[in-house]
Amino acid sequence: MPVAWLSAISTSDVDTAGGKGASLGELRDAGLPVPSAFVVTADTYRTFIEEAGIAEELFEATDVDGEDSAALATAEQRARELILDTDLPESVKSDILDAYNDFQNDPFVAVRSSATAEDLPDASFAGQQETFLNVSREDLLERVKRCWASLFTQRAIYYRDEQGFDHEAVDIAVVVQRMVDAEKSGVMFTSHPSTGEPEITVEAAWGLGEAVVSGAVSPDNYTYDREAESVETVTVATKKTMHVKDDETGETIEKSVPDEKQTERVLNDEELASLHRLGELVEDHYDQPQDVEWAIVDGDVFLLQSRPITTIDEQTNGAAPQNGDDSGNSDNSSILVDGLGASPGTATGSVRIVGTLDQLDKVNQGDIIVTEMTTPDMVPAMKRASALVTDEGGMTSHAAIVSRELGVPAVIGSETATQTLTDDQVVSIDGDRGVVADGHRTPADESDTTADSASEPRAGRQGSKPMTATDIKVNVSIPEAAERAAVTGADGVGLLRMEHMVLSTNKTPQQYVEDHGEEAFVNTLTDSMRTVAEEFYPRPVRIRTLDAPTDEFRQLEGGEDEPSEHNPMLGYRGIRRSLAEPETFRLQLEAFRKLYEMGYDSVELMLPLVNDAEDVERAKSLMREAGIDPEKRDWGVMVETPASALCIEGLCETGVDFVSFGTNDLTQYTLAVDRNNGTVADRYDELHPAVMHLLHSTIETCRDYDVATSICGQAASKPRMIRQLVETGITSISVNVDAVADAQREVKRVEQQLILESVRD
């Protein structure tokens, strides 16, 4: 049948409803309150491509080498053309629209892809296919076809190849679900997210749940003792704003909470008890603690989504590779090379020297990569490795950032590792201390260091998320790290770098467009951005437009014409390059526009390396030409130069919603210290009085203009920096994934101290 309602679907119907549809049907079949939905079945998709005569060409086009980015781009483009350019049979159109009409009152719906190989125990396929939110009847059929076409995005093709799934054997269903216009909503952990103890944690606010997870409002916080069946703690926040859905446009809007409800408790004991009962039912049904999104409408509780709390498994079951000798402490004689401890943890394994990209195949699971410096192409191998050592680089290098996000211990900037170490040599890595030692001895400081710390992300060992007025966000440099970053409980993404998406293609933007066309380039960006936006939705995801220096572009195919610059960090990059190359900038903006059309209103656009209002006004003009209304979308700028800090009043007057401090660049430009130059590394200090003066004055001016402020540089994780910025009134702090838990605790401590001091005064 072309469509099936959730009431007729269970986990045994993956072949018909796909993984997501089957899971929602299972929840509904278990008697749990899930918003009504129907599924355009996988059989409908299969019949469509076969009867239209495009199946054979479709699978031939996608039978490509998953490691060949050019072939993947061509395959995606051809697959989209075949599906989108083929008309739906009239009978299928009628069946889908008739099912939609059964909702009554023409509601806005969510249209979600549900492949027959996704949400499986051993392969989640998270973020591989499209999701569209707030879809009207008029756009429904077109969105269904775009979901089908998304079965053949580059990332989806690559992932199926990696997981061993035959493209011809995978079908796709589409879930069409009524959107819930919540009166109150939030999130619930059915058990303690770190220990698994029987304690339910609930956060709640008025209106749509987006306000809770995006940090637009400080929610009430409740803990419920499951064993005693009683409310343990209640923290009522002042909730000044709420998010609601505009019934006419389907867009989410922000409005003020009525005065009498701002300090009113959102949930009463009866509602908490209801959530407790539902939480236990969900956990019992899946036999695993769950992270549940919920909403209440007219007194009825709805479950919008339920995911396993994976951090408990990481803590309980995570184990590091065992080295040959755990006994005793190391001495200096066992240390072979040292550098910067760029990603925490310890690991022991066999060295694999990687000099060129074609040597990545020799890296096996658990090996230790030793290389001069990493590139985005090395990420798949880094995911197999147990640790990483480089000759070059600093704490903000690609190797350091990606290692932290993947949870791989790393020692960066050792200078001589590729000459000192040899293939198959067994070594031990200490990513905290920054040392590489003889693998038959442990490089730990203390004898009780356990192997469990070797490969387990710190975020996976954190406790419950502290409630803070200052948002704690996370930096994400590559889409592959989004899932790990999302489970930290961060309030959103403070920095997602577009340049890593481009660098991973191994081609300059111009070369990629020349080889594959503009649409393929835009789709590549959109797919990567959507992966992160979907993982965090509706928490905000702040995406920075292209900011790759010329020396990085020069290494790519098509980079031979890049300017040769003595210091690329001071050269042709950031907004200055985007304004000089408006056609490439237009394609970046087109990717943002596509995400907005899909319903990802949580995405925020950020312009890098601006100096003054003139830069911003020119960029705004290009945004409008690309179909992005700066008055309706959240956007802002990076404050990375003394010029932008000194011209902050003019920048605020351009209408920015936020500014974000890039302290890595701001420090080096203020102090005239190259942050990647080891000779002067001791002069690099983000807490220098001059840097702090620029930060404080900028925050104060932004507060006058009601412009949000954030910090996303390496310094954001330093307790002293956190204390000073929170005291000054910064809106949010964005740190690397391994530092989220520490930042949450430090901010909570500082905020509590400020409250105590104000009471005493």
PATOR-421038 format. One record per residue (C-alpha): x, y, z negated; residue in one letter. Coordinates in steps of 0.02 Angstrom, whole numbers, plus 32768, in hexadecimal, padded with zeros to 4 digits. Each point is the difference from the previous one (the first is absolute). Layout:
REM residues N
XYZA/...
END
This chain:
REM residues 761
800080008000M/804080B18024P/7FE380407F4FV/7FEE7FB37F53A/7FD480527F5BW/806D7FEA7F66L/7F777F9D7FACS/80227F74807CA/80BE80037FEEI/807A7FB07F85S/80B97FD57FF8T/7FDF7F68806ES/7FD28076808FD/80AB804B8025V/7FF57FC280B3D/7F5F80628017T/801280997F90A/80BC80107FF1G/805E800C7F5CG/7FB880A57FC2K/7F4D7FD78031G/80097F547FB0A/8043804A7F5ES/7F7680827FF6L/7F807F7B8027G/80477F937F76E/7FEE808D7F82L/7F4D801D8035R/7FDB7F457FFFD/80417FFB7F4DA/7F7880797FD1G/807380967FF3L/7FC080AA8038P/8053802580A7V/7FB980888075P/7F9C7FB5808ES/805E7FD8809EA/7FFA7F99809DF/808C7FB38064V/8017800680BCV/80407F4F8008T/80A47FC18045A/7F9C7F99807ED/7FBD80A28049T/80B1803E801FY/80347F59804DR/7F677FFB8071T/801E80B48034F/80B37FE6803CI/7FD87F5A8054E/7F608031805BE/804E80A58036A/80907F9E804CG/8089805B7FA1I/80357F777F86A/80877FB2806DE/805080A7802CE/7FF0803A7F4BL/80627F6D7FBAF/807F8005808CE/801F80B87FDCA/801C7FDE7F47T/806F7F688017D/809F80637FE2V/809C7FFB7F96D/7FCC80467F56G/80AE80487FE8E/7FF8806680A1D/7FB180A77FD2S/7FED803580B6A/7FA47F61802BA/7F9180137F68L/7FD180B28031A/7FD47FCA80B1T/7F9A7F6E7FBEA/7F9D806E7F8BE/7FDB80808085Q/7FC47F7E807DR/7F947FA67F7EA/7FAB80A27FCER/7FDD802B80B5E/7FB47F558022L/7F8C80067F6AI/7FD080B87FFAL/7FE4800F80BBD/7F8B7F698004T/7F4880207FDDD/7FA47FA37F78L/7F727F91803EP/7F5780527FE5E/7FC77F707F93S/809380187F89V/7FE280BB7FF7K/7F4B7FDF7FD6S/80287F7F7F79D/807D80737FA9I/7F9080998005L/7F687F9B7FC8D/80647FC27F6AA/803580B27FDAY/7F4A80398009N/7FD77F837F77D/8065806D7F88F/7F7780838018Q/801680BC7FF5N/809880018076D/80867FF77F7AP/80B9801F801AF/805E7F5B8000V/80AF7FBD7FEFA/803C7F9A8096V/808B7F897FCCR/80647F818063S/7FFB7F507FBAS/80747F8A805CA/7FF07F457FECT/80B480007FC2A/800180837F76E/7FE680097F44D/803F7F4E7FFBL/80607FBB7F6AP/80A37FF98060D/7FE9808D807EA/7FA2809E7FD5S/8015805B80A8F/7FE2809F7F99A/7FEB809B806BG/801B7FA780A4Q/7F56802B804CQ/7F93809C8005E/7F8380427F82T/7F8B80918023F/7FA1805C7F77L/7F62806A8003N/7FC97FC380ABV/7F5880368047S/7F8B7F98806CR/803880648098E/80B67FC97FECD/7FE37F507FBFL/80157F9B80A1L/809E805B8033E/804C7FE37F53R/7FDA7F46800AV/80617FF480A3K/809180627FB6R/80057F837F70C/800B7F73807FW/808C8059805CA/805E80177F5DS/801B7F447FFCL/808D8026807BF/805D80917FB1T/80BC7FEC8004Q/80057FE07F46R/7F767F7D800AA/80557FA3808FI/80A780047FA6Y/7FB57FC67F5BY/7FA37F6E804FR/80A07FC98055D/805C800E7F5AE/7F7A7F9C7FA5Q/7FF67F7C8087G/7F4D8024803BF/7FD17FE180B6D/7FB6809F804CH/7F807F9A8061E/7FC77FA97F61A/7FDB809F7F9FV/7F5880558015D/7FBB809B7FAFI/7F5B802B7FADA/7FC780AE7FCEV/7FAD802C7F5AV/7F7F808D8009V/7FD880367F4EQ/7F9280887FB7R/8065808B7FB0M/7FD7801D7F48V/7FD780B27FCAD/80387FEC7F4BA/7FC380657F6DE/80927FC07F97K/808D7F8E8032S/80B07FC87FDDG/80747F6B7FEEV/800B7F6D7F88M/808A7F857FD3F/7FAD7F627FC1T/809B7FD37F9BS/809B805B7FC9H/8060801C80A3P/80A77FCC7FB7S/7FE07F817F76T/7F597FB88037G/7FBA801C7F52E/7F3F80037FF7P/7FEF80BD8001E/7F9B805D8082I/803A80AE8034T/7F8380748056V/801680AE804AE/7F638060802FA/7FC780A88046A/7F67804F804DW/7FE17FE780BAG/80667F998078L/80937F9B7FC4G/8076805D8073E/800A808B7F7DA/80437F837F80V/80877FAC8065V/8033809D8060S/801F80627F61G/7F85808A802CA/7FB47FE77F54V/80417FBE7F5AS/7F8B7F6D7FDEP/7FBF7FBB7F5DD/80647F6A7FC5N/7FB57F6B7FA3Y/80487F5D7FBET/7F8E7F6F7FD7Y/80327F6B7F95D/7FBB7F69805AR/80137F8C7F6CE/7FAB80757F84A/7F86803B8087E/801180B37FC5S/804280A6803EV/80B080157FBCE/802D80B28034T/7FA780908057V/805B80988048T/7F8A80838047V/80528078807BA/7FC680AA803FT/7FC17FD880AEK/7FF380A5805FK/7FE77FBC80B0T/7FAA7F6E8054M/80027FB680AEH/7F5E7FDC805AV/7FD47FCC80B1K/7FB080808073D/7F667FA58042D/8001806280A2E/80B77FEE8033T/80357F687F9BG/8098805E7FC4E/803580037F4BT/7FF180AC7FB1I/803780447F58E/7F89805D7F8EK/8001803F7F4ES/7FBC7F937F76V/7F7280587FA3P/804180517F61D/7F9A7F907F8DE/80487F62804EK/80B880318006Q/80247FC07F51T/7F757F807FFEE/80307F4A7FF3R/7FE57FAD80A9V/7FDD7F4E7FC6L/7F987FCE7F6CN/801C7F607F9FD/7F787FA68062E/8053802980A6E/80A97FCA7FBCL/7FB37F5E7FC8A/7FB87FE880AFS/80AB801C804EL/804A7F877F80H/7F837F7A8032R/8020801C80B9L/80BC80037FE7G/7FFE7F5A7FA7E/7F917FB58087L/80768039808AV/809A7FC27FA3E/7FAD7F5A7FD5D/7FC57FE980B3H/80AC801B804BY/805A7FB57F6BD/807780948002Q/800180B07FB2P/7FBC80828077Q/801380B9802BD/7F4D80368025V/7FBB809E804EE/7F4E80247FC6W/7F7680818012A/7F5C80247FA8I/7F66803E805EV/7F5780177FAAD/803D7F987F6FG/80387F6F806ED/80B67FC98002V/804D7FD080A8F/80A67FAA801FL/805680508095L/809F7F9B8003Q/805E7F817F97S/80B77FD3800DR/80707F8E7F98P/807080567F80I/80A37FC18049T/8071804F7F7DT/7FD47F7B7F81I/803C7F778073D/809F80608024E/8027800D7F48Q/7FD57F4E7FD6T/80477FA48094N/808780718047G/80AC7FB77FF7A/80A780308044A/807D7F95805AP/80697FA47F81Q/80BA801F8000N/80827F807FDBG/802D80387F51D/7F9180657F8ED/80747FFE7F6DS/805080997FB5G/801D80B28038N/806580388094S/80A2805C7FF2D/804C8079807BN/80677F768050S/7F617FAF8044S/7FC6809F8059I/802A7FF880B9L/7FB880A8803BV/7F9380867FB4D/7F92808E803BG/7F5980507FD5L/7F7E7F977FA8G/7F7680318079A/7F7A7F7C7FE0S/7FF07FA67F59P/800F7F487FDDG/80827F76800ET/80167F75807EA/807E7F7B8032T/80177FBA80AEG/806E7FE68097S/80468097805CV/7FCB801F80B3R/806780898055I/7F90805B807DV/805F806E8079G/7F82800A808ET/7F467FE38011L/80177F5E805FD/80507FB77F63Q/7F6080117F99L/7FC87F528031D/80887FB47F92K/7FAE80497F64V/7F9F7F767FA9N/7F8A80077F6DQ/805E80317F62G/809F803A8057D/805480A67FD6I/800F807A8091I/80A580608006V/800580888085T/804380AD8021E/7F53804E7FFEM/7F4F7FC38021T/7F8780338089T/7F447FE68008P/801D7F6A8071D/804E7FA67F6DM/7F6180037F96V/7FC77F4E802FP/80AB7FBD7FCDA/800080687F62M/7F5B7FAE7FD0K/80567F56800DR/809980367F9EA/80117FF97F43S/806E809C7FFAA/80578084806AL/80AE804E7FFDV/8037808F8073T/80A2805D801FD/7FAA80A7801BE/7F6A80617FC4G/7FB980507F65G/7F687FF37F90M/7F92804F8086T/803F7F998092S/7F927F898063H/80527F6B7FADA/7FDF80427F50A/7F4D8034801FI/7FCB7F62805BV/80587F8F7F82S/7FA280507F71R/7F5A7FF0805AE/801E7F4A802CL/803F7FD97F51G/80AA7FC88041V/809680257F8EP/807C806F805AA/80AE80497FECV/801980928078I/809B80618034G/80837F7F7FCDS/8075803D808AE/805C7F5A8015T/7F817F737FEDA/80067FCA80B6T/80BE7FF37FF6Q/800D7FB67F51T/7F767F7D8009L/7FF67F6F807AT/7F777F95804BD/7FC37F727F8DD/8057804B7F68Q/7F907FEC7F67V/7FEA80A57FA4V/7F8F804A7F79S/7FAF80AA8017I/7FCE80757F74D/7F918087804AG/7FF7805D7F5BD/80BB80127FE4R/8031800780B7G/807D7F707FFEV/80247F668068V/80567F767F9EA/803C7F4E8014D/7F657F978019G/80357F817F7FH/7FF980857F79R/7F7280777FD5T/801A80BC8015P/7F8680277F73A/802D806F7F6DD/7FAE7F8F7F81E/80017F457FEDS/7F437FF27FF1D/7FE0804680AET/7F867F898053T/7FF17FC980B3A/7F4B80397FFED/803980B38019S/805A7FD6809FA/7F79800A8081S/7F6580397FA5E/7FC880B38020P/7FFB806D7F66R/7F5480388034A/7FC57F4E7FEDG/802E80017F48R/7FA980A17FCFQ/7F70800B7F87G/7F5A80598015S/800580A38060K/800780927F87P/7F7F8088801DM/805580A68028T/7FC680AA803BA/809980088071T/7FEE7F888092D/80897F7D8011I/80147FD080B6K/80787F8F805DV/8076801A8093N/7FED7F82808EV/807F8000808DS/7FC57F688062I/7F4F7FB98016P/803D7F527FCDE/801780427F4EA/7F4F80447FEFA/7FB57F687FAAE/80877FFC7F7BR/7FF280BB7FE6A/7F437FFA7FEEA/80017F857F6FV/806780767F95T/7F6280617FD7G/8046809F804FA/7F82808B8021D/802A800080B9G/809380138077V/806280A17FE9G/80717FE18097L/7FF17F8C8095L/808880238080R/7FD07FFC80B8M/80B57FF68039E/80137F4C7FC3H/7F6B7FCE806CM/805A804A8097V/80AC7FBD7FD5L/7FB97F507FF1S/7FD6800280BBT/80BA80188025N/7FD08086807FK/7FF480BC7FFAT/7F4D80408011P/8024803E80AFQ/80497F588035Q/7F6F7FA07FB3Y/7F81806C805CV/80607FED80A3E/80027F427FEED/7F527FE07FB8H/7F98809E8010G/7FBB80807F87E/7F707F937FC3E/80767F757FCCA/806B807A7F9DF/7F6980497FA8V/7FBD7F527FD9N/80A77FCD7FB6T/7FFB80937F89L/7F487FE87FD9T/80137F477FD7D/809080217F89S/7FA980927FAAM/7F5C7FA07FF4R/80557F6D7FABT/802E80707F6EV/7F5E80658001A/7F997F607FFAE/80667FB77F71E/7FE8809D7F97F/7F54803B8039Y/7FB1806D7FBEP/809C803A7FA4R/8057808A8063P/80907FD68075V/80708093802BR/80577FE380A6I/8092806B8037R/8014802580B9T/80A17FD08058L/80A180367FA9D/808D7F968045A/80AA80548017P/80547FF480A9T/80847F837FC6D/7F767F827FDAE/7FAC801C80A9F/80A67FF18059R/800B7F487FCBQ/7F5C7FD88058L/7FDD7FD380B4E/7FEC80A5805AG/8069805C7F7FG/80958022806FE/7FBF80B08023D/7FEE802E7F49E/8066809A7FCFP/80A67FDC7FAAS/7FFC80617F5DE/808980177F7FH/7F807FF67F73N/7F5A7FB7803CP/7FAE80227F57M/800C80BA802BL/7FD27FE780B6G/7F767FD28079Y/7F807FAB7F8FR/7F5D80197FA1G/7F8080818035I/8080805E8069R/800F7F6A8074R/7F447FE28004S/7FE280B48034L/80887FF58085A/7FB67F5C8043E/7F44801F7FF8P/7FD47F6A806DE/804E7F857F86T/7FB1805D7F6EF/7F587FF68058R/800C7F418003L/80267FFD7F45Q/7F67806C7FE1L/7F987F8F8070E/802A7F6E7F8CA/7FBE80657F6CF/7F63802D8061R/7FDE7F498026K/800E7FD47F48L/7F8480897FD2Y/7F887FBC8083E/800F7F537FB2M/7FC6804B7F5BG/80A6800C7FA6Y/7FDC80AA7FB4D/807E7FD57F79S/809180218077V/805C80A57FE4E/807480508081L/80A580497FC6M/807A806C8063L/80BA7FEA7FDAP/808E807E7FF0L/7F9A809E8015V/805380A77FD9N/7F7480808007D/7F4C8026802EA/802C801880B9E/80307F47800ED/7F5D7FCD7FAEV/7F8F80708067E/80497FBB80A1R/7FE67F4E7FC0A/7F4C802A7FCFK/7FDE803B80B0S/803E7F5B8046L/7F977FA17F81M/7F648057803DR/802D7FDC80B6E/800E7F487FD0A/7F5180007FB6G/8032800C7F48I/7FA680897FA0D/807580407F76P/7F6780427FA3E/7FB57F517FF1K/809B7F937FE9R/807C7FFC7F70D/80AB8037803BW/809A80517FBAG/80BA801E8010V/80A47FC47FB8M/8064807D7F9AV/80B07FC48026E/806080A08020T/802180997F94P/7FAB8065808AA/7F5A7FA37FEBS/800880127F43A/802580BA800CL/7F7680188083C/7F807F987FA2I/7F80808C7FF1E/7FF8801080BDG/7FF37F438013L/7F6D7FFB7F86C/7FA780858064E/80027F91809BT/7F7C7F937FACG/80677F697FCBV/7FAB7F897F87D/80A47FC87FB2F/80BB80128000V/80787F737FDAS/80B280157FC3F/80857F9C805BG/808480107F7AT/80817F9B8060N/800D80858088D/7FD680937F8FL/80917FD57F8ET/80817FEB808AQ/7FCA809F8057Y/7FFE80657F5FT/80A77FC17FC0L/80577FEB80AAA/80227F4A7FD5V/7FEB7F768082D/7FA07F7A7FA2R/804E7F76806AN/80B3803B7FE7N/80527F987F79G/808E807E7FEET/7F8C80837FB4V/7F7B7F8B7FBAA/802980367F4ED/7FC880B2802DR/7F537FC78036Y/7F8680287F72D/7F43800E8018E/7FF480497F51L/807680908026H/7FB680A57FBDP/7FF3804880B0A/7F9A7F6C803EV/7F9180007F66M/7FE180BC8014H/7FC17FE480B1L/7F8F7F727FC7L/7FB680617F6DH/7FDF80A08062S/7FB07FA1808FT/7F8B7FA17F8CI/7FCB80A17FA9E/7FD9805680A5T/7FA07F698040C/7F977FFD7F62R/7FD080B58022D/7FC57FCD80ADY/7FAD7F5D7FC5D/80787F9B806CV/802E7F537FC0A/80B87FD97FE2T/805F7F5D8006S/80B07FBC7FFDI/80367F6A8067C/80BD80017FF7G/80727F8A7FA2Q/800480797F6DA/7F477FE27FDFA/80297F647F9BS/807680587F87K/7FB080197F54P/804A80AE7FEAR/7FBD803680AAM/7F567FB67FD6I/7FF8805D7F5AR/802B80A8804CQ/7F887FF18093L/7F6E7FC27F98V/801A808F7F87E/8000807A8093T/7F5D7FB78043G/802C7F958097I/7F697FA58048T/80507F5A802DS/80A47FA17FFAI/802C7F808085S/80877F7F7FDCV/80477F65804FN/7F9F7F607FE2V/80777FBE7F7BD/7FEB809E7F98A/7F4280127FFCV/7FE57FAC7F58A/808A80647FACD/7FBF80A38048A/7F4F7FD97FC6Q/803A7FE37F4ER/807280987FFDE/7F7A80758043V/7F827FC07F84K/807B801C7F72R/802780B28039V/7F48802C8016E/7FD67FBE7F53Q/808E80667FB7Q/7FC1809E8056L/7F507FE17FBBI/80467FE77F51L/8068809F800BE/7F698065803AS/7F9A7FC07F6DV/808A802B7F86R/801080AE8049D/
END
